[in-house]
Amino acid sequence: MRICSVCDREYPREEPWRCSCGEPLDYATQPLPEERPARFSRASGVWDFAEFLPMAKRVSLGEGWTPLVDAPGWDAAFKLEYLHPTGSFKDRGAATVIAEALEVGADRVLEDSSGNAGLAVASYAARAGLDAEIYVPAGAKEAKRRRIEHTGADVVPVEGSREAVTAACIDAVENGADWYASHAWNPAFFAGTATAAYEIAAQRNWTVPDAVVTPLGHGTLFLGLYRGFRALEQAGWTESVPRILGAQATRYSPIADGQNGTGGDRNDLADGIHIRDPPRGHQIRQAIEETDGAAVAVSAAATEREHDRLAASGFHVEPTCATATAALTQFRKRGELQDDEDVVVALTGRNS
């Protein structure tokens, strides 16, 4: 059963993809294990945490259990989410959303994405034997577009803004029988991204950091981390929920601007988080409030500096990732993070 995140209307899992009031749906309940296993096989992908996941079907390409490594130059630890089969953390959500598609009997899935989510959904759909149709900006990077096409998915380029791409995909969903495997709307995707929190806790011997910093666009990982750490606390596996801190790109920063005001030139480098109106914006703000979190906007100049710095330290990530380490510096300068606080930073996508 799914429930509206605002008006509490309930719906079956098969449909629809959003509430009649226009708001996103979530699972009505969160599965919680009775006890923590002594160890995990680390061979089942995100399905090592199947007891937290609300679907019985499984699809995997070996995602999950990405390294958690020290980053002394940043006084933090990095969760290397770019070391996934298709090169981004979106593989976590793709595994669970395609498993959900199988569970509800879908034959074809649709997704709109500027790159990483589209590739992940197309790849996992291919793994599961499902057809996929991916809507992308007409100006999307050619390398990512080719990779999506190579999975056998149909790629539909859309002129205009990122919002226009979503609108075109939604129009196709509403006028056909295909299933919307959206990384922004479908709660199955967020069930998958929550596994990043389970892994971080497991890799730290079931302690949680003081804070986690991640790029923030639709909030796919941001909310996944929040929900995952909250589920761990509710299950009694951990004792607290870390502060969840988000890095947005200037001029694509609705959450940060709401806290700090608008300013700075447009950051076109961090194209992975160019989202001006995230469907789950109210949930992102709630997660910030409940964890004493925050969001900041990062400039193109700061993104470029951090991107170069990361590469020089051996972390070959896409520019969007660099907003997270740039934000880490900003949070410390603003006094929202103390120098001695225990921080994990998510590096979310591979350089392509």
Stockholm file with secondary structure:
# STOCKHOLM 1.0

chainA/1-352         MRICSVCDREYPREEPWRCSCGEPLDYATQPLPEERPARFSRASGVWDFAEFLPMAKRVSLGEGWTPLVDAPGWDAAFKLEYLHPTGSFKDRGAATVIAEALEVGADRVLEDSSGNAGLAVASYAARAGLDAEIYVPAGAKEAKRRRIEHTGADVVPVEGSREAVTAACIDAVENGADWYASHAWNPAFFAGTATAAYEIAAQRNWTVPDAVVTPLGHGTLFLGLYRGFRALEQAGWTESVPRILGAQATRYSPIADGQNGTGGDRNDLADGIHIRDPPRGHQIRQAIEETDGAAVAVSAAATEREHDRLAASGFHVEPTCATATAALTQFRKRGELQDDEDVVVALTGRNS
#=GR chainA/1-352 SS CEEETTTCCEECTTSCSSCTTSCCEEESSCCCCSSCCSCCCSCSGGGGGGGGCSCSCCCCSSCCCCCEEEEGGGTEEEEETTCSTTSBTHHHHHHHHHHHHHHTTCSEEEEECSSHHHHHHHHHHHHHTCEEEEEEETTSCHHHHHHHHHTTCEEEEECSCHHHHHHHHHHHHHTSSCEECCTTTCHHHHHHHTHHHHHHHHHTTSCCCSEEEEECSSCHHHHHHHHHHHHHHHHTSSSCCCEEEEEEETTBCHHHHHHHCCCSCCCCSCGGGCCSSCTTHHHHHHHHHHHTCEEEEECHHHHHHHHHHHHHTTCCBCHHHHHHHHHHHHHHHTTSSCTTSCEEEEECBBCC
#=GC SS_cons         CEEETTTCCEECTTSCSSCTTSCCEEESSCCCCSSCCSCCCSCSGGGGGGGGCSCSCCCCSSCCCCCEEEEGGGTEEEEETTCSTTSBTHHHHHHHHHHHHHHTTCSEEEEECSSHHHHHHHHHHHHHTCEEEEEEETTSCHHHHHHHHHTTCEEEEECSCHHHHHHHHHHHHHTSSCEECCTTTCHHHHHHHTHHHHHHHHHTTSCCCSEEEEECSSCHHHHHHHHHHHHHHHHTSSSCCCEEEEEEETTBCHHHHHHHCCCSCCCCSCGGGCCSSCTTHHHHHHHHHHHTCEEEEECHHHHHHHHHHHHHTTCCBCHHHHHHHHHHHHHHHTTSSCTTSCEEEEECBBCC
//
